[in-house]
Amino acid sequence: MKYEYVKNRVAGAVFELCTGAGDVRSRLLSAHTEISMLVENQFPNELLGLWHEIHRMLTKHGAALDFEGKISEGAVSNTLRKIKNSTGVKIAKKLYELHKQLQSHH
């Protein structure tokens, strides 16, 4: 029961990946809304590395700035707009692996 909230949020993200509209990048953006509020102390220690890797991949390009230096687009949407679909598939696979590990071991 300790990890139930995380399990449900990650399961919701995987559901979005499986059923959402658009290519994998669009579905990852929807999936991210399911997991965006999760913080590392909610995860089992052995899955923190995978969680950090997913987060790092989703925010690789950082936020987009306008001509005044203000954020015009968040890091996740900016990153997903710039990556190839094949990179999006790699992120989706890692998110599924996180889901599988949470479901089977916690």
Summary of the structure (lengths in Angstrom):
residues: 106
radius of gyration: 14.1
end to end distance: 8.1
largest distance: 48.0
contacts: 298
relative contact order: 0.20
helix: 70%
strand: 5%
